[in-house]
Amino acid sequence: TVSPEGARQAGSRLRSYLESEKQWKALMEFTLRHLPDYHDLPNGSGCLDQLLSLSVVWANHLFLGCSYNKALLDKVMEMADGMEVEDLPQFTTRSELMKKHQS
């Protein structure tokens, strides 16, 4: 079983120098919230890696406006339900820009 400290250490190896403190704290909150459900199995199947990947998808969507397939976004948004992150950037999608341009 991975401890919260173990998750922080694993996550800190992945922290990008481009991530703000706010992004990093949100990523770690997401990860620690779900850690009990994603502990590594004895055979080393890497559940923690999966959780860290999901946390990056969630953070990239919120902070950078990245898009992913609907099933993946639905999953990470459900996992993040109840989490509050203040002052998120606002993004305009390509289709929204095209609609404005056509008007």
CORBEL-V202241 format. One record per backbone hydrogen bond with DSSP energy under -0.5 kcal/mol. NH is the residue of the N-H (numbers start at 1). CO is the residue of the C=O. Records with the same first field share a line. If there is no record, write none. Layout:
NH: CO + CO
This chain:
7: 3
8: 4
9: 5
10: 6
11: 7
12: 8
13: 9
14: 10 + 11
15: 11
19: 16
24: 20
25: 21
26: 22
27: 23
28: 24
29: 25
30: 26
31: 27
32: 28
33: 29
34: 30 + 31
35: 31
37: 34
38: 34 + 35
44: 41
50: 46
51: 47
52: 48
53: 49
54: 50
55: 51
56: 52
57: 53
58: 54
59: 55
60: 56
61: 57
62: 58
63: 59
64: 59 + 60
65: 60 + 61
66: 60
73: 69
74: 70
75: 71
76: 72
77: 73
78: 74
79: 75
80: 76
81: 78
83: 80
85: 83
97: 93
98: 94
99: 95
100: 96
101: 97
102: 98
103: 99
